């Protein structure tokens, strides 16, 4: 089998292979939970656990060192085992805003082999009912603010993590022994909910093995600091929720490398800038819309952001223009782009090192041990270099399936392990991946396909536009037309005609924006993805109210 060493492409099998060195994993049959695995990585590092902070909450000034966190994980897992007789593969539903307790709770339950299922505390009653029906929990963890949203019918009830009772469970008891639990790597560790931007929310089952292989890849390919030039300790500002795949991954990965996490309870742009200055933040995961805000906001000049070293960007395609403008504004910052889905535990591609990070339009190269195909969505034929098609992925981090939804699993996950991502992508001759758009979000104008992301990049480059989203709008003659929702910059009076004329000069006639509406904010998911369905519903209800 001849694999091109530059692109990773095999012409015979039409498969793209990762260019990263293969990562060694623990043997699959060895009993091992993700908690045991990250604790072993932390112990093998030279991190001073008694003095290194794991978590900080700026709003309350609370913090936990690694030593305290490890004590609490063992104490809580022991207390939960003794008081609640939780067994392997029982499911715990977690409905909690960010706090110091949440990652400790994750690690403790995972240590016991309990499947965790964290959900968005802002979910509606019907969304929560759907999620609970999917994951069938034995017990729930909530706060005094969120508990009323949960049913009273769970076998072991609901535990409030902001109660004195819970705090006492995390305190080490005299003569407490670590509970000895055998967890199979093939057991489901977490059920995370996919963002639901393309339909009903699905519960993604990720195994301990999925998470162990994911963390291993990052651990073996992390930058080794120069002993002669010790840099500042890594401090990440986590603005993504802990129930989201990226926040969940980050809380686990930080533990394996002794990184400090600063948790924001709710996102606020000014607070974010303050915290970067105060805590000397070195790394921050951001969404493309937040990158746009970084570029366009004058506020950034008021704060010392010199500690920032990297911005990790994912969740949606990032415009090359936005990335370039950010490099101008913050020259010391490296933009680390990546791509992943809840179904791959996060990172399926990423950029490593300054050389790769110069490819601003790409989401990086395939992650360790990952394979890919580009498939024509119409014919099912596997395509080659530079050709656009649906990205399929196969590798050790790909989910077990969707819980309680065999039909969706069969449609997305093929028997030979290929995961259909629903994203339109292509590979270049050096193995870099480029996202064109979501397959389901393409606008069908007459016989043409119009990618919204392309038009959004052009709109974002207009200095009078703060934010924008493009959606399909039904049209009798064309089927669908591109419609833009636009947030004007303060003080701007840009008109619908000016926007349409400006875009028309930059694109082929079939891609022109043919309708514009102004809005105060673009609705987005916690990860920064545009909630297009909400905008489509808004456009249709506005149209029917005018009839």
C-alpha positions in Angstrom: 0.0 0.0 0.0 1.7 3.2 -1.2 1.1 6.2 1.0 2.2 9.6 -0.3 4.6 10.8 2.5 3.6 14.5 1.8 -0.2 14.2 1.8 -0.8 10.9 3.6 -3.0 9.9 0.7 -3.2 6.3 -0.6 -4.3 6.2 -4.2 -5.3 2.5 -4.1 -7.7 2.7 -1.1 -8.5 6.5 -1.6 -7.8 6.9 2.1 -5.9 9.8 3.8 -3.6 8.7 6.7 -2.3 10.8 9.5 1.2 12.2 9.0 1.7 12.3 12.8 3.9 9.6 14.4 1.6 6.8 15.7 0.9 7.2 19.4 1.5 4.4 21.9 -1.7 3.5 23.8 -2.2 1.3 26.9 -3.2 -2.3 25.8 -7.0 -2.2 25.2 -7.8 -5.2 27.4 -6.1 -3.6 30.5 -8.7 -2.4 33.0 -8.3 1.4 33.1 -10.5 4.4 33.6 -9.8 7.8 32.1 -9.4 9.1 35.7 -6.7 6.5 36.5 -5.0 7.2 33.2 -4.7 11.0 33.7 -3.6 10.6 37.3 -0.8 8.3 36.1 0.3 10.9 33.5 0.3 13.7 36.2 2.3 11.5 38.6 4.9 10.8 35.9 5.4 14.5 35.2 7.5 16.9 37.3 4.6 19.1 38.2 4.7 20.3 41.9 1.1 19.2 42.8 1.0 21.0 46.1 1.8 24.4 44.7 0.3 24.2 41.2 -3.3 25.4 40.9 -5.7 23.2 38.9 -8.9 25.3 39.0 -9.7 29.0 39.7 -13.1 30.7 39.7 -12.5 34.5 39.3 -15.9 35.6 40.4 -15.6 33.9 43.8 -11.8 33.8 44.0 -12.0 30.1 44.9 -9.2 27.8 43.8 -8.0 24.2 44.1 -4.4 22.9 43.9 -3.7 19.6 42.2 -3.0 17.9 45.5 -6.4 19.2 46.9 -8.1 18.0 43.7 -6.6 14.5 43.9 -7.7 14.2 47.6 -11.2 15.3 46.7 -11.5 12.9 43.8 -10.6 9.9 46.0 -12.8 11.1 48.9 -15.8 11.8 46.7 -15.5 8.5 44.8 -15.2 6.6 48.1 -18.2 8.5 49.6 -20.4 7.9 46.6 -19.5 4.2 46.5 -20.3 3.8 50.2 -23.4 5.9 50.4 -25.1 5.4 47.0 -24.1 1.9 45.8 -23.3 3.2 42.3 -22.2 0.5 39.9 -20.2 0.3 36.7 -22.2 1.7 33.7 -24.9 3.3 35.9 -25.6 6.8 34.4 -25.3 10.1 36.3 -27.1 13.1 34.8 -25.3 16.3 35.6 -27.0 19.7 35.4 -24.6 22.2 37.0 -23.2 25.6 36.1 -19.4 25.8 36.2 -17.9 25.5 39.7 -14.9 23.9 41.3 -17.0 20.8 42.2 -17.9 19.9 38.6 -14.5 18.5 37.3 -14.0 16.8 40.6 -17.4 15.2 40.2 -16.6 14.1 36.7 -13.3 12.5 37.7 -14.8 10.7 40.8 -17.7 9.2 38.9 -15.5 8.1 36.0 -13.1 6.5 38.5 -16.1 4.4 39.7 -17.0 3.4 36.1 -20.2 5.5 36.3 -21.2 7.0 33.0 -21.5 10.8 33.2 -24.0 12.7 31.2 -23.5 16.5 31.6 -26.2 18.8 30.1 -26.7 22.5 29.6 -28.3 24.1 32.7 -30.2 26.5 30.4 -31.9 23.7 28.5 -35.7 23.8 28.2 -37.9 21.3 30.0 -38.6 19.5 26.8 -34.9 19.3 25.9 -34.1 17.9 29.3 -36.9 15.4 29.2 -35.5 14.2 25.8 -32.0 13.9 27.2 -33.1 12.0 30.3 -35.1 9.7 28.2 -32.0 8.9 26.0 -29.5 8.3 28.8 -31.8 6.8 31.5 -29.9 8.0 34.6 -29.8 6.3 38.0 -28.9 9.5 39.8 -28.6 13.2 39.1 -26.3 16.0 40.3 -27.6 19.6 40.2 -27.5 22.8 42.2 -30.3 24.5 44.2 -30.9 26.7 41.1 -31.3 23.8 38.6 -32.7 20.9 40.6 -36.3 21.9 40.0 -35.9 21.1 36.3 -35.2 17.4 37.0 -37.8 14.7 37.6 -38.3 13.2 41.1 -38.5 9.7 39.7 -34.7 8.9 39.5 -33.9 5.7 41.5 -31.2 7.4 43.6 -32.6 10.9 43.5 -30.8 14.2 42.9 -27.7 15.4 44.9 -27.2 19.1 45.2 -23.5 19.9 44.7 -23.8 23.4 46.4 -25.1 21.8 49.6 -23.0 21.3 52.8 -23.8 17.5 52.5 -22.0 17.4 49.2 -19.0 19.3 50.5 -18.7 16.8 53.3 -18.6 14.0 50.8 -15.4 15.6 49.2 -13.6 15.8 52.5 -11.1 13.1 53.3 -12.2 10.7 56.0 -9.8 9.1 58.4 -8.7 5.7 57.2 -10.4 6.2 53.8 -9.0 3.7 51.3 -9.2 4.3 47.6 -12.1 2.3 46.2 -10.7 -0.5 44.1 -12.8 -0.5 40.9 -12.1 -2.4 37.7 -13.3 -0.3 34.7 -13.1 -1.7 31.2 -11.8 0.7 28.6 -14.7 -0.3 26.3 -17.3 0.9 28.9 -19.1 4.2 28.1 -17.4 7.0 30.1 -19.6 9.9 28.9 -22.8 10.7 27.1 -22.4 14.2 25.6 -25.1 15.9 23.7 -24.4 17.0 20.1 -25.2 20.6 19.5 -28.4 19.9 17.6 -27.7 22.6 15.0 -29.0 20.1 12.4 -32.0 18.6 14.2 -32.9 16.9 17.5 -30.1 16.7 20.1 -28.4 13.3 20.1 -26.6 11.6 23.0 -23.0 10.7 21.9 -21.5 7.7 23.7 -17.8 8.1 24.3 -15.9 5.2 25.9 -12.9 5.4 28.3 -10.8 4.1 25.4 -12.0 7.0 23.2 -10.9 9.5 25.9 -7.6 7.6 26.7 -6.5 7.6 23.1 -7.5 11.2 22.6 -5.5 12.4 25.7 -2.6 10.1 24.7 -2.3 11.8 21.3 -2.2 15.3 22.8 0.2 14.1 25.5 2.7 12.6 23.2 2.7 15.5 20.7 2.8 18.4 23.2 5.5 20.9 22.9 8.5 20.1 25.1 9.6 23.3 26.9 13.3 24.4 26.5 15.0 23.8 29.9 17.3 26.7 29.3 14.3 29.1 28.6 11.6 28.1 31.1 8.5 29.9 30.0 5.5 30.9 32.2 3.4 28.1 33.5 0.5 27.2 31.2 -2.8 29.0 32.3 -5.9 28.5 30.2 -9.1 30.6 30.4 -12.0 28.3 29.8 -14.9 30.2 28.4 -16.6 27.1 26.9 -19.0 25.3 29.2 -17.9 22.1 31.0 -20.8 20.1 29.5 -19.6 20.9 25.9 -17.2 18.4 24.3 -14.4 20.9 24.2 -14.8 22.2 27.8 -15.1 18.5 29.0 -12.0 17.5 27.1 -10.1 20.6 28.4 -10.9 19.8 32.0 -9.5 16.3 31.6 -6.5 17.2 29.4 -5.4 20.0 31.7 -5.1 17.4 34.5 -2.8 15.2 32.5 -0.3 18.1 32.0 -0.7 20.1 35.2 -2.2 23.1 33.5 -4.1 25.8 35.5 -7.7 26.4 34.3 -9.5 29.6 35.0 -13.2 28.9 34.7 -15.6 31.7 33.6 -19.1 31.1 35.1 -20.8 33.1 32.3 -19.2 34.7 29.3 -18.6 38.4 29.2 -16.2 40.0 26.7 -14.9 42.7 29.1 -14.5 40.2 32.0 -12.6 37.9 29.6 -10.1 40.7 28.8 -9.7 41.5 32.6 -9.0 37.9 33.4 -6.4 37.5 30.7 -4.6 40.5 32.3 -5.1 39.4 35.9 -4.2 35.7 35.7 -1.6 36.1 32.9 -3.5 33.7 30.7 -1.3 31.9 28.1 -3.9 29.9 26.2 -7.6 30.4 25.4 -10.0 28.3 23.3 -12.2 30.6 21.2 -14.9 30.3 18.5 -14.6 32.1 15.2 -17.3 34.7 16.2 -15.2 35.6 19.3 -12.1 36.0 17.0 -14.2 38.5 14.9 -15.0 40.4 18.2 -11.3 40.4 19.1 -10.4 41.9 15.8 -13.2 44.5 15.7 -13.3 45.6 19.4 -11.3 48.7 20.4 -11.6 47.6 24.0 -8.7 45.2 23.6 -6.3 48.1 23.7 -7.2 48.9 27.3 -5.9 45.6 28.7 -2.5 44.0 28.9 -2.9 40.8 26.8 0.9 40.2 26.4 0.8 36.9 28.3 -1.4 35.3 25.6 0.6 32.8 23.6 -2.0 30.7 21.7 -5.7 31.0 20.8 -7.2 27.6 20.0 -9.9 28.0 17.4 -12.6 25.5 16.4 -16.3 25.0 16.1 -16.7 26.6 12.7 -14.6 27.6 9.7 -12.4 30.7 10.5 -11.8 33.2 7.7 -8.2 33.8 6.6 -8.9 37.5 6.7 -10.0 37.4 10.4 -7.0 35.2 11.3 -4.6 37.7 9.5 -6.2 40.7 11.2 -5.8 39.1 14.6 -2.1 38.4 13.9 -1.7 42.1 13.2 -3.4 43.1 16.4 -1.7 40.5 18.7 1.6 39.6 16.9 2.8 37.4 19.7 -0.2 35.1 19.5 -0.2 31.8 17.6 -3.6 30.7 16.2 -4.0 27.0 16.7 -6.8 25.8 14.5 -8.5 22.4 14.9 -11.6 20.5 13.9 -13.6 17.9 15.7 -17.0 16.8 16.5 -18.6 15.6 19.7 -18.7 12.2 17.9 -14.8 12.2 17.8 -14.4 13.4 21.3 -13.2 16.7 19.9 -9.9 17.0 18.0 -9.9 15.1 14.7 -7.5 17.6 13.0 -5.2 20.3 14.4 -2.2 22.4 13.6 1.0 21.6 15.5 4.0 24.0 15.5 4.6 27.4 13.9 5.1 26.0 10.4 1.6 24.4 10.3 0.0 27.4 12.0 1.0 29.6 9.1 -1.7 27.8 7.1 -4.4 30.1 8.3 -7.2 28.9 6.0 -6.8 25.2 7.1 -8.0 23.4 10.3 -4.7 21.4 10.3 -3.7 17.9 9.6 -5.3 14.6 10.7 -4.7 13.8 14.4 -2.7 10.8 15.5 -4.0 7.3 14.4 -6.8 9.0 12.4 -7.8 8.1 8.8 -10.1 10.0 6.5 -11.9 9.8 3.2 -13.5 12.5 1.0 -16.7 11.1 -0.4 -18.9 12.4 -3.2 -22.3 12.9 -1.4 -24.2 12.2 -4.6 -22.4 9.1 -5.9 -20.7 7.7 -2.7 -17.4 7.6 -4.7 -14.2 8.2 -2.7 -12.3 11.3 -4.1 -8.7 12.4 -4.2 -6.5 15.4 -3.4 -8.1 18.8 -3.8 -11.5 17.4 -4.5 -14.5 18.5 -2.3 -16.8 16.0 -0.7 -18.1 14.8 2.6 -15.4 14.1 5.2 -15.5 10.6 6.7 -13.3 9.8 9.7 -12.1 6.5 11.3 -9.9 6.1 14.3 -9.7 5.2 18.0 -11.5 8.4 19.3 -14.7 7.8 17.2 -17.8 7.3 19.4 -19.4 4.0 20.2 -22.7 5.4 18.8 -25.8 7.5 19.7 -27.6 6.3 22.8 -31.2 5.3 22.3 -31.1 6.0 18.6 -30.1 3.1 16.4 -31.4 4.7 13.2 -29.2 7.8 13.7 -26.2 5.6 14.6 -26.7 3.5 11.4 -27.0 6.6 9.3 -23.8 8.1 10.7 -21.5 5.3 11.7 -20.8 2.5 9.1 -20.1 -1.1 10.2 -16.4 -0.8 9.1 -15.9 2.1 11.6 -16.3 5.1 9.2 -18.0 8.2 10.7 -19.8 10.4 8.2 -19.2 14.0 9.5 -21.8 15.9 7.4 -19.0 18.5 6.6 -17.9 19.4 3.1 -14.1 19.4 3.1 -11.0 18.8 0.9 -7.3 17.9 1.5 -4.3 19.7 -0.2 -1.1 18.1 -1.4 0.5 18.5 2.1 -2.3 16.8 4.0 -3.9 20.0 5.3 -7.7 19.8 5.7 -10.0 22.7 4.6 -13.7 23.0 5.6 -15.9 24.3 2.9 -19.2 24.1 4.8 -21.8 21.9 6.6 -23.3 19.6 3.9 -26.8 20.3 5.3 -26.3 24.0 5.4 -25.5 24.5 1.7 -28.0 26.8 0.1 -29.5 25.3 -3.1 -29.8 28.3 -5.4 -31.3 26.9 -8.7 -28.8 24.1 -9.6 -26.0 25.7 -7.7 -24.7 25.1 -4.1 -23.9 28.2 -2.1 -21.7 27.8 1.1 -22.9 30.2 3.8 -19.5 30.3 5.4 -17.9 31.9 2.3 -20.4 34.8 2.3 -20.1 35.2 6.1 -16.3 35.6 5.7 -16.9 38.4 3.2 -19.5 40.1 5.5 -17.1 39.9 8.5 -14.4 41.7 6.5 -16.7 44.8 6.2 -15.6 47.3 8.9 -19.2 48.4 9.4 -20.5 44.9 10.3 -20.0 43.5 13.8 -21.4 40.0 13.1 -23.3 38.2 10.4 -25.0 34.9 9.4 -26.3 33.7 6.1 -29.3 31.3 5.8 -31.4 29.8 3.0 -34.6 31.7 2.3 -37.4 29.9 0.3 -37.9 31.3 -3.2 -40.5 30.1 -5.7 -38.3 30.6 -8.7 -34.8 29.7 -7.3 -35.8 27.1 -4.6 -33.6 29.0 -2.0 -31.8 32.3 -2.0 -29.0 33.5 0.3 -30.3 35.8 3.0 -28.0 37.6 5.4 -28.7 38.5 9.0 -26.4 41.4 10.0 -25.4 43.1 13.2 -24.3 46.6 12.5 -21.3 48.1 14.3 -22.3 50.8 16.8 -22.7 54.1 14.9 -23.0 52.4 11.5 -26.0 53.0 9.2 -25.0 50.6 6.4 -28.1 49.7 4.4 -29.5 46.5 2.8 -28.6 47.8 -0.7 -25.0 48.7 0.2 -24.4 45.2 1.7 -25.9 43.4 -1.3 -23.9 45.6 -3.8 -20.7 45.1 -1.9 -21.0 41.2 -1.9 -22.2 41.1 -5.5 -18.9 42.7 -6.6 -17.0 39.9 -4.9 -18.8 36.7 -5.9 -20.3 34.8 -8.8 -23.8 35.9 -9.7 -25.5 32.7 -8.2 -23.8 33.4 -4.8 -25.2 37.0 -4.4 -27.0 37.9 -1.2 -30.6 38.6 -2.3 -32.1 39.6 1.1 -30.8 41.3 4.2 -32.3 41.7 7.7 -30.7 43.6 10.6 -30.7 42.0 14.1 -29.2 42.9 17.5 -27.3 39.6 18.0 -26.8 36.4 16.0 -28.1 33.4 18.0 -25.3 30.9 18.8 -24.8 27.6 20.6 -22.4 27.6 23.7 -19.6 26.6 21.3 -20.2 29.7 19.1 -21.9 27.8 16.3 -24.6 29.9 14.5 -28.0 28.5 15.3 -29.3 28.8 11.7 -32.6 27.1 12.4 -33.5 29.9 14.8 -32.8 32.5 12.1 -34.7 30.5 9.4 -37.7 30.3 11.8 -37.3 34.1 12.5 -37.2 34.9 8.7 -40.2 32.7 7.9 -42.3 34.1 10.8 -41.4 37.7 9.8 -42.5 36.9 6.2 -45.8 35.4 7.3 -46.6 38.3 9.6 -46.3 40.7 6.7 -48.8 38.7 4.5 
